[in-house]
Every structure is written in C-alpha cells, then in structure tokens.
Amino acid sequence: MDIRNLELFLHLSQSLHFGRTADAMAVSPSTLSRAIQRLEQELGCELLDRDNRSVTLTPAGLRLQQFAGNWLADWQAMREQLKQSESPLQGRLRLFCSVTASYFLLPDILARFRTRYPQLELRLETGDPALAIDKVLNDESDLAIGARPDALPAKLDFIRLQTVPLVFIAPRIPCLANELLQEANADWSRIPVILPEQGVARKRTNQWFRNKGISPHVYAEVAGNEAIVGMVALGCGIALVPTAVIEHSPMADKIRRLDVTPDLKPFEVGVCLLKKRLEDPLIQAFRQIALQLANP
C-alpha cells in the first residue's frame, strides 16, 4: 500500500470533495481518482459512494479513514524521531551552580556531556548556592546544581547526586571566638557567628540554635560558602558549612571542625529543573547524564 495514496485518501475522506483535495495535495483530479481506484483494487472493496453532487464514505471507507489517520500519524512521529537521532543536538543550556560545585560535581557531568553532545553550548553561571532554586523557578537558568530544600517546590524535578554533611567550623588562629570556645561551659550566645544570607544552610543553622535555646551573636551575614570559610579563617567567628566546601577550599588548613550535638542533617545536593521542561531534548540530554552519575 502506497503512503502517498493513503495521504490522498485521508485528505479526501475529510474534505469529501475531489477538487479541493486535488488542489490542496497538488495533484490533478485524474491522478487523485487513480489513487483511490488503486486503493479500492488493493482492498477489494469500494471506499467512496460518489455521484455528480456528493461524495460519501462507505463503511469500508470509514474504517480505512481511521486506520490511515492513526498509521500516518505514527509514521510521521517515527520519521521525526529518527531524524532527531541522526542529527546532533544543538542549542544552549544555562546552568547555575556554586563555585565549589563547579569543582567537585560539575567536572564529571561536563566530561560526559561534552563528549556526547559536542555541538551543545553550555552557559555556566556561578554564585551563592542559596539562589539555585530561584534561578530555575524564575527562568534565569535552565538547570541548577544546589541543595534540596526541605520542601521542594512542586514545579521542580530534583536528581540527587551526593549527600554532603554539614559541620561547624572555627578559626585556627587566636581570636575572640576561640577564647570563648575554650572557656569551661562556653557561652555560645557570645560567640560571633557568620551566617549565610539565605538558603538551606541558613535554615539549618537557625534551627540548630533554636533547638539549643541559644540566641546567636551574628557577626555577619554573607552570600556564598566560600566567602564564609574565608571569614572564619581570618578569625571573624564560627560558621556552619558543607564539608565539600572545606575540602575544596584554599583556606582548609586555616580552620578546624567543631564537635557539636545534636548532629546536623546533611545536604542532598543535586540537579534541579522545571518539570514542564522534561520533554525538552536539551534538558533530557543533561538529565540523562545526571541520572547516570546518580545511579552508577
């Protein structure tokens, strides 16, 4: 059965007018008539009742109309899929992450991504990890690497890549914070604390102090864990940070970890994106690689 003959029949079955179908499908009326005749000969039945005034479908014609509509739609979908699989993906993705994430999470993703999709452009923006969720929700980034909030917005899809512990850190140099920490029954309400401006780490810090019944002495509010580690190393106070930040910080030898109770709930760090973008081929490409790393 010829695909072109099916396309001509399907259009005619909807227009029920030989002249309109011939014009729309760019064939002559005689060519259209011969195509319908060939179909009828192949199927061994009449598909149309026609006279000088009207064209109607026979019961067989109605059945072929339904078959042709479904089959041609499937055929077109398969052609598009095969065309896409043969053509390399092209375009640009906007990705947001922290400086630390660009050191310890992004290299594995990018190595696979660039090898598999060399014609895709990736625009990377680094900044405060507390902004990751909003960057995606506000369509400022297509994807972001950040900490999963305790209440993930319903609009977001999240792929966990790693679980990262949170720890309190203090300076190694002599300073007010260390003097207060060394006192018997140290009064934590007097110890200067450096807080993140916002995000999951800020909420975890606030919750820890509330659970201890302590009103912290806030020395500074800072955007970005890397800057917080630097301020602690300079003796400005103590802070709560993810261990991954310490492990990749040039200031790691200038700080020390504090043993505190209760233990702090760790971060789940991963890739977030809008659920409504899941069918986007570029998003699918990046998401597939992230899933492979999440489930090796």
C-alpha positions in Angstrom: 0.0 0.0 0.0 1.5 3.3 -1.1 1.9 6.0 1.6 1.1 8.8 -0.9 -2.2 7.1 -1.9 -3.1 6.9 1.8 -2.4 10.6 2.3 -4.6 11.4 -0.7 -7.4 9.2 0.6 -7.2 10.6 4.1 -7.5 14.2 2.9 -10.4 13.3 0.5 -12.1 11.4 3.3 -12.1 14.7 5.3 -12.9 17.1 2.5 -15.3 14.8 0.6 -14.5 17.0 -2.5 -12.2 15.8 -5.3 -11.4 19.3 -6.5 -10.5 20.7 -3.1 -8.3 17.7 -2.3 -6.6 17.8 -5.7 -5.7 21.5 -5.1 -4.6 21.0 -1.5 -2.4 18.0 -2.3 -1.0 19.5 -5.6 -2.3 16.7 -7.9 -4.6 16.6 -10.8 -8.2 15.3 -10.3 -7.4 12.4 -12.6 -4.3 11.4 -10.5 -6.4 11.6 -7.4 -9.1 9.4 -8.9 -6.5 6.8 -10.0 -5.0 6.7 -6.5 -8.4 6.0 -5.0 -9.1 3.3 -7.6 -5.8 1.6 -6.8 -6.6 1.6 -3.1 -10.0 0.1 -3.8 -8.4 -2.6 -6.0 -5.8 -3.5 -3.3 -8.5 -3.7 -0.7 -11.2 -5.4 -2.9 -14.0 -3.0 -1.8 -15.4 0.4 -2.5 -14.3 3.2 -0.3 -16.5 6.0 -1.6 -20.0 6.5 -2.8 -19.9 9.2 -5.4 -22.3 10.9 -7.8 -22.4 14.1 -9.6 -23.3 16.1 -6.5 -21.7 14.4 -3.5 -19.0 12.1 -2.1 -19.6 10.0 1.0 -17.6 7.3 2.7 -18.7 3.7 2.7 -18.4 1.6 5.9 -15.1 0.3 4.5 -14.0 3.9 3.8 -14.8 4.9 7.4 -12.6 2.0 8.7 -9.8 3.0 6.3 -10.1 6.6 7.3 -9.5 5.7 11.0 -6.6 3.4 10.1 -4.9 5.9 7.7 -5.2 8.7 10.3 -3.5 6.6 13.0 -0.9 5.0 10.8 0.2 8.2 9.1 0.5 9.9 12.5 2.7 7.1 13.8 4.7 7.2 10.6 5.3 10.9 10.9 6.3 10.6 14.6 8.8 7.8 13.8 10.3 9.9 11.0 10.8 12.8 13.4 12.4 10.6 16.0 14.7 9.0 13.5 15.6 12.5 12.1 16.4 13.8 15.6 18.5 10.7 16.4 20.6 11.2 13.3 21.1 14.9 13.8 23.4 16.0 16.7 21.7 18.1 19.3 22.4 21.8 19.0 21.5 24.7 21.2 22.4 26.3 24.5 21.7 25.4 28.1 22.0 27.8 31.1 23.4 26.2 34.2 23.8 27.7 37.6 25.9 26.3 40.5 28.2 27.4 43.3 32.0 27.7 42.8 32.5 24.6 45.0 30.0 22.5 42.9 31.9 23.5 39.8 35.0 21.8 41.4 33.6 18.6 42.8 30.3 17.8 40.9 30.4 19.6 37.6 33.6 18.1 36.0 32.2 14.5 35.8 28.9 15.8 34.3 30.7 18.1 31.8 33.2 15.5 30.7 30.4 13.2 29.6 28.2 16.0 28.3 30.8 17.5 26.0 31.9 14.1 24.7 28.3 13.0 23.9 26.9 16.4 22.7 29.9 18.4 21.3 27.6 20.8 19.5 25.6 21.9 22.6 26.7 25.1 24.2 26.7 25.4 28.0 26.5 28.8 29.6 27.7 28.4 33.2 27.0 30.9 36.0 28.4 30.5 39.5 27.2 32.2 42.6 25.5 31.7 46.0 24.1 28.2 46.1 21.1 29.5 48.1 20.0 31.1 44.8 19.9 27.8 42.8 16.2 27.0 43.3 15.0 30.5 42.5 17.2 30.7 39.4 15.3 27.8 37.9 11.9 28.9 39.1 12.4 32.4 37.7 13.7 31.0 34.4 17.1 32.6 34.8 18.7 29.2 34.4 17.5 26.0 32.7 19.2 23.8 35.3 20.9 24.4 38.6 23.1 22.4 41.0 22.2 23.1 44.6 20.9 21.7 47.9 17.4 20.2 48.0 15.2 22.3 50.3 13.2 20.5 53.0 10.0 21.4 51.0 10.8 21.0 47.3 8.5 23.2 45.1 6.0 21.0 43.2 7.1 22.6 39.9 10.7 21.1 40.3 12.3 17.8 39.4 15.4 17.0 41.5 18.1 14.4 40.9 20.3 13.8 44.0 23.9 13.5 43.1 25.5 13.4 46.6 24.8 13.7 50.3 27.0 16.2 51.9 27.4 16.6 55.7 27.2 20.0 57.5 29.7 20.9 60.1 30.5 23.9 62.3 34.0 25.4 61.7 36.2 27.7 63.8 39.5 29.5 63.1 42.9 28.1 64.0 44.4 31.5 64.8 44.0 33.2 68.3 40.8 35.2 68.2 37.7 36.1 70.3 35.8 33.1 69.0 38.5 30.6 70.2 38.8 32.3 73.5 35.1 31.9 74.2 35.1 28.3 72.9 37.9 27.4 75.3 36.1 28.6 78.4 34.5 26.0 80.6 30.8 25.8 79.8 31.3 28.0 76.9 28.5 30.5 76.3 27.6 30.1 72.7 25.4 33.1 72.7 28.5 35.3 73.0 30.5 33.6 70.2 30.4 35.5 66.9 28.6 33.6 64.2 28.9 34.1 60.4 25.6 33.2 58.8 24.7 32.6 55.2 22.2 35.2 54.0 19.6 32.7 52.9 19.0 29.1 51.8 19.1 25.7 53.3 22.3 26.3 55.3 20.7 29.4 56.9 17.6 27.4 57.9 19.7 24.6 59.4 21.8 27.0 61.4 18.8 28.8 62.7 17.1 25.6 63.6 20.2 24.2 65.5 20.4 27.4 67.6 16.7 27.3 68.3 16.9 23.6 69.4 19.7 24.6 71.8 17.7 27.6 73.1 20.5 29.9 72.1 20.2 33.4 70.6 23.3 33.6 68.4 25.6 36.7 68.2 25.5 37.3 64.5 28.8 38.9 63.4 28.0 38.9 59.7 25.6 37.6 57.0 27.4 36.5 53.9 26.4 35.3 50.4 28.4 32.2 49.4 30.0 29.4 51.4 33.4 30.1 50.0 33.4 33.6 51.5 32.1 32.3 54.8 35.1 29.9 55.1 37.4 32.8 54.3 35.9 34.9 57.1 36.2 32.1 59.6 39.8 31.5 58.6 40.5 35.2 59.3 39.2 34.8 62.9 35.9 36.6 62.4 33.8 33.9 64.0 32.4 30.4 63.6 30.0 29.1 60.9 28.1 26.2 59.6 29.2 25.0 56.1 29.0 21.8 53.9 32.1 19.6 54.2 32.6 19.7 50.4 33.3 23.4 50.7 36.1 22.8 53.2 37.6 20.0 51.2 37.9 22.3 48.1 38.8 25.5 49.9 42.4 27.0 49.8 41.7 28.0 53.4 41.1 24.5 54.6 44.3 24.4 56.7 43.4 27.6 58.5 40.1 26.3 60.0 39.1 23.4 62.3 35.9 21.5 62.7 33.9 21.7 65.9 32.2 18.7 67.6 28.7 19.7 68.4 25.5 18.0 69.4 23.0 17.3 68.1 24.4 16.3 64.7 23.2 18.4 61.8 21.0 17.0 59.0 23.2 16.7 55.8 22.6 18.3 52.5 21.2 16.5 49.5 23.0 18.1 46.5 21.8 17.6 43.0 20.4 18.9 39.8 17.1 20.8 39.7 14.9 21.8 36.8 11.3 22.6 35.9 9.1 19.6 35.4 7.4 21.3 32.4 10.8 21.2 30.7 11.3 17.4 31.0 10.3 16.9 27.3 12.9 19.4 26.0 15.6 17.4 24.1 18.4 19.5 25.6 17.1 19.1 29.1 16.7 15.4 28.5 20.3 15.1 27.4 21.7 16.8 30.5 19.2 15.0 32.8 20.2 11.6 31.4 23.8 12.1 32.2 23.0 13.3 35.7 20.9 10.2 36.3 23.7 8.0 35.2 26.0 9.7 37.8 23.3 9.4 40.5 22.8 5.7 39.8 26.2 4.4 38.6 
